[in-house]
């Protein structure tokens, strides 16, 4: 499954940025300094809201300066620091992300989402022990979070703790019956362990939930191709690459936790003439689409 930091979009969808104006005129005697401070904080929260909206459109470079300024104007708002950390995370600035997220955590130490984001940053820095520590801390606060369980399973996988990884994936799919990525990743482990039939069963189960999911489709295609079932495997592989051509890139697969055994078998599979043709067909319209694509709409503050 492609790397994801879905918590960032949740900031908007769950109403974190439903900013209301503070009551500024209720005192009988005006206090100018307090009034100005309150106005600055409100301006900071408004900038953070703009940054969050830009992030929804993946306009991260436009969102970042607004989020940075928001933390200066509203330094006691954990939301502003959380958002800034998330934007750094999205733009692969992991040291900056961790510093901002740690600040957010100091302001709201019992927020599981902040700990999950810290775990994601640790994971992408390949600091898997630290990722486990933060993800476990987040799960103590929110024990039935399927994505937190899934991320913890991935961290265990990278540490070579395969039984622990499988346990977390199983728990994630138990909490959320439709969370097919956890089922898919058990298949990845089973394949590396040499249990091809168990891996195929996992990928079939994932596809029963999400019929168009490219990853289990391609993994299943590779396994069948290696077993000698060429016709079904090539049909599945063509469908997977039509859905998402990124799965034809071995480096992309490696980033998404495909192990050495599966990668080696995928390399052979991708050389099949029908799969090469599917990749070429996918690349041609993608190139044309990039040429014709209009610039994205940019939100400019009033």
N, C-alpha and C positions, 0 to 999 in steps of 0.2 A: 504494500500500500504506500502511495506517495507520502513523503514526510508532510506532516500537517501541524499547524498550530491553531487549531480551530477556536481555542479559547478567546482569541483576539476578536473574532466576529461576535462572540457571545456577549462581549461588553456592551454592544449596541442592542442586540436582540433582547437581552434581559433587563434593559432599562437602566443600566448603570449611569448613562449619561442623560437621564431625565432631570436636567438641572433646573432648579427653580430659583427665582430671584430672592435674595435674603431680605428680611424686613429691616429697612434702613431708617425709616422715619418715625419710629415709635417712641424714641426718647424725647422728653420735654426739652432738654438742653442738647443742642447738636454737639457732637464730638468729632471734629474734622478728621483727626488722625484715624479714628476707628472707622469712620465712613470711607475714607480713602482705601484703607486696608481691605475692607469688605468689597469695595468696588474692584480692586485689583484681583482679589480672589475669584470674584464672579467672572471677570474677564478671562482669568486663567482657565476656569472650568469651561467657559464657552469655547476657548481655543482647543481644549482637550476634546470637546464634542466635535468640533470641525475635523480634528485629526482623526478621530475614530471613524467619522463618515468617509474621509478620504481613504482610510485603510480598507474600508469595505470595497472600494474600487481598486484596491492594490496600488494606490498612489502613495507608496511609502515614503518616497523622497520628498514629496510635498507635505506629508503628514509630520515628518520628523521635526522640522523647525518649530511647528506649532506646538507639538508635544513638549519639546524642550522648554519653550517659553512658558507653557502651562505649568511646568514644575517650578519655575522661578516665581510665577505670580501666585501659585497655590501650592506652596511647598509642603503643606500639611495634608494634602489630598492624596491618599494612597492610590486613587484611581488614575491620577495624572502620572505618577511614577510607574504604575502597573502598565499603563498604555505605552509609555515611553520604552519601558523594557521590552514590551511585545514588539514594538516597531524595530528596535535594534535586533531582536531575535529574528524577525522576518527578513532583515537585510544582512544577516550573518555577521553582525557585530556582537560577538558573544560576550566579550569582557564588559562592554558597555551595558549589554542586556542584563547581565548578572548584577552589576552595581546598581542599576535602577530597580531591579526586582527585589534586591535586598533592602533597598530603601522603602519600597512599598511594603515589604514584609515587616519592617520595623514599625510601620504605622498601623498595620493590620495583621498581627502575627497569627491569627486563627483563620486566615483566608486560604482555603485549600487550593483555589485556582492559582494563586501566586506561587505556591510550592510546586504545583504541577508544571508551571511555566519555568521555574528554576530547574526542575528536573529535565525538562526538554532542552534547556540551554546547556546543562552539564552533559547530556547525551550527545548533543551535536559537537561538543568539544572533545568527545571521546573520554570524558571523565565519568565512567560508568558507575563507580562506587559512589561518587557524589550524587549522581542521578538517582540511584537506588535510595539513598538516604533522604533526599527531598521528596521523592515520590511516595515513599513509605510514610513520611510525615504528613503529606497531603491526604493519603488514604486513611490515616488515623482520624482526620477531621471529616472526611467524606468517603467512607469505606466502600460504598457501592458505586463509585464512579467508573464506568466501563473504560473510558479513555485513559484514566489514571492507571487502572489495572493493566490495560494493554501496554502502556508505556513502560510500566514496571517489568512486564514480561519481556519487552524488547531489551531492556537494560540487563536483565538476567541472561538473556540469550547471548548478548555480546560478551558477558563475563564467563560464558561457557557453563552456566548453571541451568542446564536444560530442563531437569525436572521442575525446578522453581519457575522457569519461564512457562512451561506447559500448564502448571497450576494456575498462574495468573491469567493466561489466555482462556483457560476453561472457566475461571471465575467471571471474566469479562463477558463471555458469551452466555453464561448463566444469568447474569444480571440483565443483559440486553440480548434477547434471543435473536435479534436481527444484526448483531454486531459481527458481520462476517469477517472482517480483517483478523480478529483473534483466531477464528477457525482456520483461516488461510495460513496464518503463521505457525500453527501447530503442524500443518502440512509441510511447511518449509523445514521444520526440525526433523520430522519423521523421514523426509527424503534424505537429509544429511546422515541420518542414522542407518540408512539402507533399507528402511521399511517402506518400499514404494507403494504397496497396496494400501497401507494406512494413510500415506500422504494423499493418494488419489481419493480415498474416502473423505478426507478433510476438504479437499478442493471441490469435490462433488457437493458436499454439504454447504460450502460457501456459495457455490453457484445456485443452489436451490433457494438461497435467500436473495441473492443479487445476480440475476441471470446474465446481466451485461458486464459484470466485473471482469476487467481485462486481466488482472493478475492471476487469479485462480484458473482462468481459461488458458492462459499461456503456460503456466506451470503444469497443468494437466496435459496440455498438448506435448510438452517436452517429455514428460514421463511416458506417455503412450508412444511417442516416436522412438524413444530409447528402447522400449519393449518390443518394437517392431510393428505396431499398429499405425502404419503410415497414413492411411486415408483419413481416419477420424482425427488423428493428431494434426494433420495439415489443415483440415477444415476448422478445427478449434483455434489453431494458431492464426489463421487468416482473420477469423472473427475478432480475436483479441487485439491484433495489430490495427484492425480497422477502427476499433473502439478507441484505442489509445496507442499511438505509434511510439511513445516513449519506451514502451516495454520491449522494443527492438534494440535498445541500447544497453549493453552489458554493464556499463558503469552505473546507469540508472537502477538496474536490477540489484547491483551490489549495494548501492545506497539504501535500498529497500529490503536489505537483510537476506538476499538470496545467497546461499552458501556455495562453497567451492564446487561441490559435486553437481549441484543443479546448474551453476553457471557454466561449467564445462560441457554439460549435456545441452544446455541452451545454445552455446556457441556452435555446436554441430548442427542443431536444429535450424538455426538462422541461416545456415548455408544452403538449405534445401531450395531448389529453383523456385518453387511456388511461394515460399516465404520471402525470398529475395524480391520476387515480383510484387508481392503485397507491400513490402517496405518501400519500394520505388513508387508505387501508386500512391502511397500515403504521403510521401515526401513532396510530390509534385503539387497537389492542391494546397498543402501547407505553405509551400514557398509562395504560391500565387496569393494566398490569403494574407500573408505578411505584407506583400507589396500593395495590396488593395485596402488594407486595414486603415481606417481613419484614426487620427489621434484621439485618445480618450478624453472625455469631458472632464474638465478640471474645475474644481470648486474653489472659488475665490472669495475670501472673507469680505463681508460688507464693511 
